[in-house]
């Protein structure tokens, strides 16, 4: 009986960790409305210091983007 409880508890913790990590909704962010001519690269260079590639990756992940395609009027979450 104790073994089953331990297995279920470990399974629950594992599933919680997987889903919490994959949601991508961690940490504070601010909203940014995409304007005509914007690219993820231009947004990253205008809003972050350092290597824009890392910022582009964070923006893609936070907004569940599968590529660099964005549209004017689209609202992005920019991780802080």
PyMOL Python script that loads the backbone (N, CA, C, O; Angstrom):
from pymol import cmd

cmd.read_pdbstr("""\
ATOM      1  N   UNK A   1       0.822  -1.192   0.000  1.00  0.00           N
ATOM      2  CA  UNK A   1       0.000   0.000   0.000  1.00  0.00           C
ATOM      3  C   UNK A   1       0.865   1.255   0.000  1.00  0.00           C
ATOM      4  O   UNK A   1       0.627   2.177  -0.780  1.00  0.00           O
ATOM      5  N   UNK A   2       1.875   1.291   0.879  1.00  0.00           N
ATOM      6  CA  UNK A   2       2.760   2.444   0.961  1.00  0.00           C
ATOM      7  C   UNK A   2       3.513   2.640  -0.356  1.00  0.00           C
ATOM      8  O   UNK A   2       3.743   3.771  -0.786  1.00  0.00           O
ATOM      9  N   UNK A   3       3.890   1.537  -0.986  1.00  0.00           N
ATOM     10  CA  UNK A   3       4.592   1.610  -2.269  1.00  0.00           C
ATOM     11  C   UNK A   3       3.743   2.266  -3.347  1.00  0.00           C
ATOM     12  O   UNK A   3       4.248   3.070  -4.131  1.00  0.00           O
ATOM     13  N   UNK A   4       2.469   1.933  -3.392  1.00  0.00           N
ATOM     14  CA  UNK A   4       1.564   2.531  -4.387  1.00  0.00           C
ATOM     15  C   UNK A   4       1.427   4.034  -4.160  1.00  0.00           C
ATOM     16  O   UNK A   4       1.432   4.820  -5.107  1.00  0.00           O
ATOM     17  N   UNK A   5       1.307   4.417  -2.902  1.00  0.00           N
ATOM     18  CA  UNK A   5       1.178   5.838  -2.574  1.00  0.00           C
ATOM     19  C   UNK A   5       2.432   6.591  -3.013  1.00  0.00           C
ATOM     20  O   UNK A   5       2.340   7.681  -3.576  1.00  0.00           O
ATOM     21  N   UNK A   6       3.590   6.015  -2.759  1.00  0.00           N
ATOM     22  CA  UNK A   6       4.849   6.652  -3.151  1.00  0.00           C
ATOM     23  C   UNK A   6       4.955   6.766  -4.666  1.00  0.00           C
ATOM     24  O   UNK A   6       5.380   7.799  -5.184  1.00  0.00           O
ATOM     25  N   UNK A   7       4.576   5.723  -5.372  1.00  0.00           N
ATOM     26  CA  UNK A   7       4.628   5.751  -6.836  1.00  0.00           C
ATOM     27  C   UNK A   7       3.678   6.812  -7.376  1.00  0.00           C
ATOM     28  O   UNK A   7       4.052   7.575  -8.266  1.00  0.00           O
ATOM     29  N   UNK A   8       2.463   6.874  -6.857  1.00  0.00           N
ATOM     30  CA  UNK A   8       1.508   7.891  -7.301  1.00  0.00           C
ATOM     31  C   UNK A   8       1.998   9.299  -6.975  1.00  0.00           C
ATOM     32  O   UNK A   8       1.833  10.219  -7.776  1.00  0.00           O
ATOM     33  N   UNK A   9       2.596   9.465  -5.809  1.00  0.00           N
ATOM     34  CA  UNK A   9       3.115  10.781  -5.433  1.00  0.00           C
ATOM     35  C   UNK A   9       4.246  11.199  -6.366  1.00  0.00           C
ATOM     36  O   UNK A   9       4.280  12.341  -6.824  1.00  0.00           O
ATOM     37  N   UNK A  10       5.159  10.298  -6.648  1.00  0.00           N
ATOM     38  CA  UNK A  10       6.262  10.605  -7.560  1.00  0.00           C
ATOM     39  C   UNK A  10       5.758  10.880  -8.968  1.00  0.00           C
ATOM     40  O   UNK A  10       6.259  11.782  -9.640  1.00  0.00           O
ATOM     41  N   UNK A  11       4.784  10.123  -9.415  1.00  0.00           N
ATOM     42  CA  UNK A  11       4.197  10.354 -10.730  1.00  0.00           C
ATOM     43  C   UNK A  11       3.540  11.733 -10.789  1.00  0.00           C
ATOM     44  O   UNK A  11       3.680  12.448 -11.781  1.00  0.00           O
ATOM     45  N   UNK A  12       2.831  12.100  -9.737  1.00  0.00           N
ATOM     46  CA  UNK A  12       2.193  13.415  -9.682  1.00  0.00           C
ATOM     47  C   UNK A  12       3.202  14.547  -9.736  1.00  0.00           C
ATOM     48  O   UNK A  12       2.998  15.526 -10.454  1.00  0.00           O
ATOM     49  N   UNK A  13       4.287  14.425  -8.986  1.00  0.00           N
ATOM     50  CA  UNK A  13       5.336  15.450  -8.997  1.00  0.00           C
ATOM     51  C   UNK A  13       5.976  15.529 -10.374  1.00  0.00           C
ATOM     52  O   UNK A  13       6.231  16.624 -10.875  1.00  0.00           O
ATOM     53  N   UNK A  14       6.235  14.400 -10.982  1.00  0.00           N
ATOM     54  CA  UNK A  14       6.835  14.370 -12.316  1.00  0.00           C
ATOM     55  C   UNK A  14       5.931  15.058 -13.335  1.00  0.00           C
ATOM     56  O   UNK A  14       6.394  15.894 -14.111  1.00  0.00           O
ATOM     57  N   UNK A  15       4.647  14.711 -13.337  1.00  0.00           N
ATOM     58  CA  UNK A  15       3.715  15.321 -14.293  1.00  0.00           C
ATOM     59  C   UNK A  15       3.585  16.820 -14.058  1.00  0.00           C
ATOM     60  O   UNK A  15       3.535  17.593 -15.014  1.00  0.00           O
ATOM     61  N   UNK A  16       3.529  17.234 -12.808  1.00  0.00           N
ATOM     62  CA  UNK A  16       3.456  18.660 -12.507  1.00  0.00           C
ATOM     63  C   UNK A  16       4.687  19.378 -13.058  1.00  0.00           C
ATOM     64  O   UNK A  16       4.561  20.446 -13.657  1.00  0.00           O
ATOM     65  N   UNK A  17       5.866  18.808 -12.863  1.00  0.00           N
ATOM     66  CA  UNK A  17       7.099  19.437 -13.340  1.00  0.00           C
ATOM     67  C   UNK A  17       7.121  19.539 -14.857  1.00  0.00           C
ATOM     68  O   UNK A  17       7.540  20.560 -15.401  1.00  0.00           O
ATOM     69  N   UNK A  18       6.680  18.502 -15.539  1.00  0.00           N
ATOM     70  CA  UNK A  18       6.669  18.516 -17.005  1.00  0.00           C
ATOM     71  C   UNK A  18       5.728  19.589 -17.523  1.00  0.00           C
ATOM     72  O   UNK A  18       6.112  20.368 -18.395  1.00  0.00           O
ATOM     73  N   UNK A  19       4.517  19.648 -17.012  1.00  0.00           N
ATOM     74  CA  UNK A  19       3.546  20.617 -17.515  1.00  0.00           C
ATOM     75  C   UNK A  19       3.887  22.038 -17.092  1.00  0.00           C
ATOM     76  O   UNK A  19       3.654  22.970 -17.861  1.00  0.00           O
ATOM     77  N   UNK A  20       4.423  22.232 -15.914  1.00  0.00           N
ATOM     78  CA  UNK A  20       4.805  23.573 -15.476  1.00  0.00           C
ATOM     79  C   UNK A  20       5.944  24.105 -16.332  1.00  0.00           C
ATOM     80  O   UNK A  20       5.986  25.294 -16.645  1.00  0.00           O
ATOM     81  N   UNK A  21       6.850  23.245 -16.704  1.00  0.00           N
ATOM     82  CA  UNK A  21       7.999  23.660 -17.506  1.00  0.00           C
ATOM     83  C   UNK A  21       7.608  23.923 -18.946  1.00  0.00           C
ATOM     84  O   UNK A  21       8.143  24.849 -19.555  1.00  0.00           O
ATOM     85  N   UNK A  22       6.703  23.152 -19.516  1.00  0.00           N
ATOM     86  CA  UNK A  22       6.363  23.273 -20.924  1.00  0.00           C
ATOM     87  C   UNK A  22       5.385  24.400 -21.209  1.00  0.00           C
ATOM     88  O   UNK A  22       5.167  24.735 -22.373  1.00  0.00           O
ATOM     89  N   UNK A  23       4.788  24.997 -20.180  1.00  0.00           N
ATOM     90  CA  UNK A  23       3.799  26.039 -20.435  1.00  0.00           C
ATOM     91  C   UNK A  23       4.429  27.291 -21.004  1.00  0.00           C
ATOM     92  O   UNK A  23       3.771  28.019 -21.747  1.00  0.00           O
ATOM     93  N   UNK A  24       5.691  27.568 -20.679  1.00  0.00           N
ATOM     94  CA  UNK A  24       6.351  28.749 -21.182  1.00  0.00           C
ATOM     95  C   UNK A  24       5.851  30.035 -20.563  1.00  0.00           C
ATOM     96  O   UNK A  24       6.311  31.109 -20.951  1.00  0.00           O
ATOM     97  N   UNK A  25       4.956  29.975 -19.645  1.00  0.00           N
ATOM     98  CA  UNK A  25       4.358  31.164 -19.056  1.00  0.00           C
ATOM     99  C   UNK A  25       5.001  31.492 -17.721  1.00  0.00           C
ATOM    100  O   UNK A  25       4.301  31.729 -16.736  1.00  0.00           O
ATOM    101  N   UNK A  26       6.311  31.506 -17.679  1.00  0.00           N
ATOM    102  CA  UNK A  26       6.981  31.780 -16.426  1.00  0.00           C
ATOM    103  C   UNK A  26       7.601  33.158 -16.456  1.00  0.00           C
ATOM    104  O   UNK A  26       8.049  33.627 -17.502  1.00  0.00           O
ATOM    105  N   UNK A  27       7.624  33.789 -15.333  1.00  0.00           N
ATOM    106  CA  UNK A  27       8.276  35.069 -15.189  1.00  0.00           C
ATOM    107  C   UNK A  27       7.461  36.239 -15.699  1.00  0.00           C
ATOM    108  O   UNK A  27       6.488  36.074 -16.436  1.00  0.00           O
ATOM    109  N   UNK A  28       7.884  37.431 -15.287  1.00  0.00           N
ATOM    110  CA  UNK A  28       7.177  38.639 -15.701  1.00  0.00           C
ATOM    111  C   UNK A  28       7.417  38.964 -17.171  1.00  0.00           C
ATOM    112  O   UNK A  28       8.428  38.575 -17.755  1.00  0.00           O
ATOM    113  N   UNK A  29       6.481  39.673 -17.743  1.00  0.00           N
ATOM    114  CA  UNK A  29       6.589  40.060 -19.146  1.00  0.00           C
ATOM    115  C   UNK A  29       5.827  41.358 -19.360  1.00  0.00           C
ATOM    116  O   UNK A  29       5.008  41.758 -18.533  1.00  0.00           O
ATOM    117  N   UNK A  30       6.110  42.010 -20.482  1.00  0.00           N
ATOM    118  CA  UNK A  30       5.326  43.178 -20.860  1.00  0.00           C
ATOM    119  C   UNK A  30       4.760  42.941 -22.249  1.00  0.00           C
ATOM    120  O   UNK A  30       5.272  42.115 -23.004  1.00  0.00           O
ATOM    121  N   UNK A  31       3.708  43.665 -22.580  1.00  0.00           N
ATOM    122  CA  UNK A  31       3.041  43.500 -23.867  1.00  0.00           C
ATOM    123  C   UNK A  31       3.677  44.415 -24.911  1.00  0.00           C
ATOM    124  O   UNK A  31       4.071  45.543 -24.612  1.00  0.00           O
ATOM    125  N   UNK A  32       3.768  43.916 -26.122  1.00  0.00           N
ATOM    126  CA  UNK A  32       4.279  44.703 -27.246  1.00  0.00           C
ATOM    127  C   UNK A  32       3.383  44.439 -28.445  1.00  0.00           C
ATOM    128  O   UNK A  32       3.175  43.286 -28.825  1.00  0.00           O
ATOM    129  N   UNK A  33       2.850  45.504 -29.045  1.00  0.00           N
ATOM    130  CA  UNK A  33       2.024  45.349 -30.240  1.00  0.00           C
ATOM    131  C   UNK A  33       2.898  45.508 -31.473  1.00  0.00           C
ATOM    132  O   UNK A  33       3.571  46.524 -31.644  1.00  0.00           O
ATOM    133  N   UNK A  34       2.881  44.503 -32.323  1.00  0.00           N
ATOM    134  CA  UNK A  34       3.707  44.481 -33.534  1.00  0.00           C
ATOM    135  C   UNK A  34       3.210  45.553 -34.507  1.00  0.00           C
ATOM    136  O   UNK A  34       2.011  45.688 -34.749  1.00  0.00           O
ATOM    137  N   UNK A  35       4.165  46.310 -35.058  1.00  0.00           N
ATOM    138  CA  UNK A  35       3.859  47.332 -36.061  1.00  0.00           C
ATOM    139  C   UNK A  35       4.374  46.872 -37.417  1.00  0.00           C
ATOM    140  O   UNK A  35       5.196  45.960 -37.502  1.00  0.00           O
ATOM    141  N   UNK A  36       3.889  47.505 -38.469  1.00  0.00           N
ATOM    142  CA  UNK A  36       4.345  47.171 -39.817  1.00  0.00           C
ATOM    143  C   UNK A  36       5.853  47.318 -39.927  1.00  0.00           C
ATOM    144  O   UNK A  36       6.413  48.315 -39.471  1.00  0.00           O
ATOM    145  N   UNK A  37       6.507  46.353 -40.515  1.00  0.00           N
ATOM    146  CA  UNK A  37       7.957  46.374 -40.673  1.00  0.00           C
ATOM    147  C   UNK A  37       8.721  45.750 -39.523  1.00  0.00           C
ATOM    148  O   UNK A  37       9.926  45.525 -39.639  1.00  0.00           O
ATOM    149  N   UNK A  38       8.054  45.464 -38.413  1.00  0.00           N
ATOM    150  CA  UNK A  38       8.719  44.818 -37.280  1.00  0.00           C
ATOM    151  C   UNK A  38       9.099  43.388 -37.625  1.00  0.00           C
ATOM    152  O   UNK A  38       8.388  42.696 -38.354  1.00  0.00           O
ATOM    153  N   UNK A  39      10.218  42.968 -37.095  1.00  0.00           N
ATOM    154  CA  UNK A  39      10.631  41.565 -37.130  1.00  0.00           C
ATOM    155  C   UNK A  39      10.995  41.181 -35.698  1.00  0.00           C
ATOM    156  O   UNK A  39      11.190  42.048 -34.846  1.00  0.00           O
ATOM    157  N   UNK A  40      11.084  39.901 -35.442  1.00  0.00           N
ATOM    158  CA  UNK A  40      11.515  39.490 -34.105  1.00  0.00           C
ATOM    159  C   UNK A  40      12.909  40.035 -33.803  1.00  0.00           C
ATOM    160  O   UNK A  40      13.207  40.412 -32.670  1.00  0.00           O
ATOM    161  N   UNK A  41      13.751  40.070 -34.821  1.00  0.00           N
ATOM    162  CA  UNK A  41      15.113  40.575 -34.645  1.00  0.00           C
ATOM    163  C   UNK A  41      15.085  42.055 -34.263  1.00  0.00           C
ATOM    164  O   UNK A  41      15.785  42.468 -33.338  1.00  0.00           O
ATOM    165  N   UNK A  42      14.278  42.860 -34.972  1.00  0.00           N
ATOM    166  CA  UNK A  42      14.231  44.299 -34.668  1.00  0.00           C
ATOM    167  C   UNK A  42      13.623  44.551 -33.288  1.00  0.00           C
ATOM    168  O   UNK A  42      14.059  45.453 -32.574  1.00  0.00           O
ATOM    169  N   UNK A  43      12.632  43.768 -32.918  1.00  0.00           N
ATOM    170  CA  UNK A  43      12.031  43.903 -31.587  1.00  0.00           C
ATOM    171  C   UNK A  43      13.057  43.538 -30.519  1.00  0.00           C
ATOM    172  O   UNK A  43      13.165  44.214 -29.496  1.00  0.00           O
ATOM    173  N   UNK A  44      13.805  42.473 -30.759  1.00  0.00           N
ATOM    174  CA  UNK A  44      14.815  42.029 -29.796  1.00  0.00           C
ATOM    175  C   UNK A  44      15.916  43.074 -29.631  1.00  0.00           C
ATOM    176  O   UNK A  44      16.317  43.373 -28.506  1.00  0.00           O
ATOM    177  N   UNK A  45      16.411  43.633 -30.741  1.00  0.00           N
ATOM    178  CA  UNK A  45      17.495  44.617 -30.633  1.00  0.00           C
ATOM    179  C   UNK A  45      17.015  45.918 -29.993  1.00  0.00           C
ATOM    180  O   UNK A  45      17.792  46.592 -29.317  1.00  0.00           O
ATOM    181  N   UNK A  46      15.751  46.280 -30.194  1.00  0.00           N
ATOM    182  CA  UNK A  46      15.226  47.522 -29.621  1.00  0.00           C
ATOM    183  C   UNK A  46      14.892  47.391 -28.134  1.00  0.00           C
ATOM    184  O   UNK A  46      14.871  48.391 -27.417  1.00  0.00           O
ATOM    185  N   UNK A  47      14.632  46.176 -27.667  1.00  0.00           N
ATOM    186  CA  UNK A  47      14.153  45.999 -26.296  1.00  0.00           C
ATOM    187  C   UNK A  47      15.112  45.286 -25.361  1.00  0.00           C
ATOM    188  O   UNK A  47      14.880  45.251 -24.153  1.00  0.00           O
ATOM    189  N   UNK A  48      16.183  44.719 -25.892  1.00  0.00           N
ATOM    190  CA  UNK A  48      17.121  43.967 -25.062  1.00  0.00           C
ATOM    191  C   UNK A  48      18.548  44.340 -25.439  1.00  0.00           C
ATOM    192  O   UNK A  48      18.834  44.659 -26.593  1.00  0.00           O
ATOM    193  N   UNK A  49      19.429  44.297 -24.465  1.00  0.00           N
ATOM    194  CA  UNK A  49      20.847  44.451 -24.735  1.00  0.00           C
ATOM    195  C   UNK A  49      21.461  43.083 -24.968  1.00  0.00           C
ATOM    196  O   UNK A  49      20.831  42.058 -24.706  1.00  0.00           O
ATOM    197  N   UNK A  50      22.671  43.068 -25.454  1.00  0.00           N
ATOM    198  CA  UNK A  50      23.353  41.796 -25.652  1.00  0.00           C
ATOM    199  C   UNK A  50      22.996  41.137 -26.966  1.00  0.00           C
ATOM    200  O   UNK A  50      22.586  41.799 -27.920  1.00  0.00           O
ATOM    201  N   UNK A  51      23.155  39.841 -27.004  1.00  0.00           N
ATOM    202  CA  UNK A  51      22.955  39.049 -28.217  1.00  0.00           C
ATOM    203  C   UNK A  51      21.472  38.956 -28.563  1.00  0.00           C
ATOM    204  O   UNK A  51      20.703  38.381 -27.792  1.00  0.00           O
ATOM    205  N   UNK A  52      21.047  39.509 -29.710  1.00  0.00           N
ATOM    206  CA  UNK A  52      19.628  39.450 -30.083  1.00  0.00           C
ATOM    207  C   UNK A  52      19.116  38.029 -30.307  1.00  0.00           C
ATOM    208  O   UNK A  52      17.920  37.775 -30.165  1.00  0.00           O
ATOM    209  N   UNK A  53      20.010  37.100 -30.656  1.00  0.00           N
ATOM    210  CA  UNK A  53      19.564  35.724 -30.901  1.00  0.00           C
ATOM    211  C   UNK A  53      18.923  35.120 -29.664  1.00  0.00           C
ATOM    212  O   UNK A  53      17.909  34.429 -29.763  1.00  0.00           O
ATOM    213  N   UNK A  54      19.502  35.375 -28.509  1.00  0.00           N
ATOM    214  CA  UNK A  54      18.935  34.854 -27.261  1.00  0.00           C
ATOM    215  C   UNK A  54      17.572  35.486 -26.987  1.00  0.00           C
ATOM    216  O   UNK A  54      16.648  34.806 -26.540  1.00  0.00           O
ATOM    217  N   UNK A  55      17.447  36.787 -27.256  1.00  0.00           N
ATOM    218  CA  UNK A  55      16.171  37.470 -27.035  1.00  0.00           C
ATOM    219  C   UNK A  55      15.106  36.960 -27.997  1.00  0.00           C
ATOM    220  O   UNK A  55      13.958  36.764 -27.598  1.00  0.00           O
ATOM    221  N   UNK A  56      15.470  36.743 -29.264  1.00  0.00           N
ATOM    222  CA  UNK A  56      14.516  36.208 -30.241  1.00  0.00           C
ATOM    223  C   UNK A  56      14.025  34.851 -29.779  1.00  0.00           C
ATOM    224  O   UNK A  56      12.829  34.569 -29.849  1.00  0.00           O
ATOM    225  N   UNK A  57      14.930  34.004 -29.308  1.00  0.00           N
ATOM    226  CA  UNK A  57      14.552  32.673 -28.834  1.00  0.00           C
ATOM    227  C   UNK A  57      13.579  32.779 -27.666  1.00  0.00           C
ATOM    228  O   UNK A  57      12.590  32.047 -27.617  1.00  0.00           O
ATOM    229  N   UNK A  58      13.850  33.690 -26.715  1.00  0.00           N
ATOM    230  CA  UNK A  58      12.962  33.859 -25.559  1.00  0.00           C
ATOM    231  C   UNK A  58      11.579  34.346 -25.985  1.00  0.00           C
ATOM    232  O   UNK A  58      10.564  33.876 -25.470  1.00  0.00           O
ATOM    233  N   UNK A  59      11.543  35.295 -26.934  1.00  0.00           N
ATOM    234  CA  UNK A  59      10.253  35.811 -27.415  1.00  0.00           C
ATOM    235  C   UNK A  59       9.471  34.698 -28.103  1.00  0.00           C
ATOM    236  O   UNK A  59       8.272  34.542 -27.869  1.00  0.00           O
ATOM    237  N   UNK A  60      10.151  33.922 -28.955  1.00  0.00           N
ATOM    238  CA  UNK A  60       9.476  32.806 -29.642  1.00  0.00           C
ATOM    239  C   UNK A  60       8.912  31.815 -28.632  1.00  0.00           C
ATOM    240  O   UNK A  60       7.765  31.385 -28.750  1.00  0.00           O
ATOM    241  N   UNK A  61       9.715  31.458 -27.647  1.00  0.00           N
ATOM    242  CA  UNK A  61       9.281  30.466 -26.660  1.00  0.00           C
ATOM    243  C   UNK A  61       8.117  30.993 -25.827  1.00  0.00           C
ATOM    244  O   UNK A  61       7.135  30.280 -25.618  1.00  0.00           O
ATOM    245  N   UNK A  62       8.215  32.224 -25.353  1.00  0.00           N
ATOM    246  CA  UNK A  62       7.182  32.791 -24.480  1.00  0.00           C
ATOM    247  C   UNK A  62       5.840  32.916 -25.191  1.00  0.00           C
ATOM    248  O   UNK A  62       4.786  32.808 -24.564  1.00  0.00           O
ATOM    249  N   UNK A  63       5.884  33.148 -26.525  1.00  0.00           N
ATOM    250  CA  UNK A  63       4.662  33.357 -27.293  1.00  0.00           C
ATOM    251  C   UNK A  63       4.243  32.130 -28.091  1.00  0.00           C
ATOM    252  O   UNK A  63       3.318  32.196 -28.900  1.00  0.00           O
ATOM    253  N   UNK A  64       4.918  31.019 -27.863  1.00  0.00           N
ATOM    254  CA  UNK A  64       4.605  29.753 -28.533  1.00  0.00           C
ATOM    255  C   UNK A  64       4.641  29.906 -30.054  1.00  0.00           C
ATOM    256  O   UNK A  64       3.775  29.388 -30.759  1.00  0.00           O
ATOM    257  N   UNK A  65       5.649  30.621 -30.551  1.00  0.00           N
ATOM    258  CA  UNK A  65       5.809  30.802 -31.992  1.00  0.00           C
ATOM    259  C   UNK A  65       6.637  29.655 -32.538  1.00  0.00           C
ATOM    260  O   UNK A  65       7.592  29.216 -31.898  1.00  0.00           O
ATOM    261  N   UNK A  66       6.283  29.169 -33.706  1.00  0.00           N
ATOM    262  CA  UNK A  66       7.035  28.074 -34.318  1.00  0.00           C
ATOM    263  C   UNK A  66       7.967  28.584 -35.407  1.00  0.00           C
ATOM    264  O   UNK A  66       8.544  27.794 -36.154  1.00  0.00           O
ATOM    265  N   UNK A  67       8.112  29.870 -35.498  1.00  0.00           N
ATOM    266  CA  UNK A  67       8.993  30.491 -36.472  1.00  0.00           C
ATOM    267  C   UNK A  67       9.005  31.979 -36.223  1.00  0.00           C
ATOM    268  O   UNK A  67       8.522  32.455 -35.195  1.00  0.00           O
ATOM    269  N   UNK A  68       9.562  32.713 -37.173  1.00  0.00           N
ATOM    270  CA  UNK A  68       9.721  34.148 -36.985  1.00  0.00           C
ATOM    271  C   UNK A  68       8.570  34.959 -37.560  1.00  0.00           C
ATOM    272  O   UNK A  68       8.634  36.188 -37.558  1.00  0.00           O
ATOM    273  N   UNK A  69       7.519  34.309 -38.051  1.00  0.00           N
ATOM    274  CA  UNK A  69       6.409  35.026 -38.686  1.00  0.00           C
ATOM    275  C   UNK A  69       5.555  35.735 -37.636  1.00  0.00           C
ATOM    276  O   UNK A  69       4.982  35.101 -36.750  1.00  0.00           O
ATOM    277  N   UNK A  70       5.480  37.066 -37.753  1.00  0.00           N
ATOM    278  CA  UNK A  70       4.607  37.878 -36.909  1.00  0.00           C
ATOM    279  C   UNK A  70       3.839  38.832 -37.809  1.00  0.00           C
ATOM    280  O   UNK A  70       4.249  39.088 -38.941  1.00  0.00           O
ATOM    281  N   UNK A  71       2.722  39.359 -37.310  1.00  0.00           N
ATOM    282  CA  UNK A  71       1.852  40.222 -38.115  1.00  0.00           C
ATOM    283  C   UNK A  71       1.570  41.526 -37.386  1.00  0.00           C
ATOM    284  O   UNK A  71       1.474  41.540 -36.159  1.00  0.00           O
ATOM    285  N   UNK A  72       1.435  42.634 -38.134  1.00  0.00           N
ATOM    286  CA  UNK A  72       1.059  43.896 -37.497  1.00  0.00           C
ATOM    287  C   UNK A  72      -0.247  43.732 -36.710  1.00  0.00           C
ATOM    288  O   UNK A  72      -1.195  43.101 -37.178  1.00  0.00           O
ATOM    289  N   UNK A  73      -0.274  44.308 -35.524  1.00  0.00           N
ATOM    290  CA  UNK A  73      -1.437  44.194 -34.650  1.00  0.00           C
ATOM    291  C   UNK A  73      -1.345  43.039 -33.669  1.00  0.00           C
ATOM    292  O   UNK A  73      -2.062  43.015 -32.669  1.00  0.00           O
ATOM    293  N   UNK A  74      -0.480  42.090 -33.943  1.00  0.00           N
ATOM    294  CA  UNK A  74      -0.290  40.956 -33.038  1.00  0.00           C
ATOM    295  C   UNK A  74       0.346  41.465 -31.743  1.00  0.00           C
ATOM    296  O   UNK A  74       1.242  42.309 -31.778  1.00  0.00           O
ATOM    297  N   UNK A  75      -0.111  40.959 -30.621  1.00  0.00           N
ATOM    298  CA  UNK A  75       0.445  41.356 -29.326  1.00  0.00           C
ATOM    299  C   UNK A  75       1.361  40.245 -28.834  1.00  0.00           C
ATOM    300  O   UNK A  75       0.955  39.090 -28.712  1.00  0.00           O
ATOM    301  N   UNK A  76       2.599  40.618 -28.555  1.00  0.00           N
ATOM    302  CA  UNK A  76       3.591  39.669 -28.058  1.00  0.00           C
ATOM    303  C   UNK A  76       3.876  39.951 -26.590  1.00  0.00           C
ATOM    304  O   UNK A  76       3.795  41.091 -26.133  1.00  0.00           O
ATOM    305  N   UNK A  77       4.210  38.899 -25.868  1.00  0.00           N
ATOM    306  CA  UNK A  77       4.701  39.046 -24.506  1.00  0.00           C
ATOM    307  C   UNK A  77       6.220  39.068 -24.572  1.00  0.00           C
ATOM    308  O   UNK A  77       6.837  38.126 -25.070  1.00  0.00           O
ATOM    309  N   UNK A  78       6.821  40.138 -24.071  1.00  0.00           N
ATOM    310  CA  UNK A  78       8.274  40.243 -24.040  1.00  0.00           C
ATOM    311  C   UNK A  78       8.745  39.938 -22.629  1.00  0.00           C
ATOM    312  O   UNK A  78       8.460  40.700 -21.704  1.00  0.00           O
ATOM    313  N   UNK A  79       9.463  38.833 -22.449  1.00  0.00           N
ATOM    314  CA  UNK A  79       9.961  38.496 -21.115  1.00  0.00           C
ATOM    315  C   UNK A  79      10.863  39.606 -20.583  1.00  0.00           C
ATOM    316  O   UNK A  79      11.648  40.190 -21.331  1.00  0.00           O
ATOM    317  N   UNK A  80      10.745  39.892 -19.297  1.00  0.00           N
ATOM    318  CA  UNK A  80      11.591  40.919 -18.683  1.00  0.00           C
ATOM    319  C   UNK A  80      12.897  40.339 -18.225  1.00  0.00           C
ATOM    320  O   UNK A  80      13.736  41.059 -17.683  1.00  0.00           O
TER     321      UNK A  80
END
""", "prot")
cmd.dss("prot")
cmd.show_as("cartoon", "prot")
cmd.util.cbc("prot")
cmd.orient("prot")
